[in-house]
Amino acid sequence: MTLRAESDHRGCALRRQTYAEFLGAAEARILAERNGRRQGDDDVLLQRTLGGVLLEGPPDPADAAQHLVACLRRHERPDELKRAKPAFVSVAQERCRAGDLP
């Protein structure tokens, strides 16, 4: 039982780190978009961290992350980004709560 709990804890910690890295990359891209100072590295980092979310899953945070990236790629209006980002955060928080496993 202890080994299972330890494994679950490590899984949650990895998921949390993956989601946080994606959120940081998305925040950087949103800020760069607002300031008009986009760089090629912004897209690479965003795509790399999205890949981490897709691999780590589960489907609901992966879908929310893909939606946020799609909004950024389409250069959606700020109000759409204001909906997409909190939607990802909310789903990610649900998945990071103790005992909430895919």
Helices and strands as residue ranges (DSSP letters): H 2-35, H 40-56, H 59-73, H 78-96
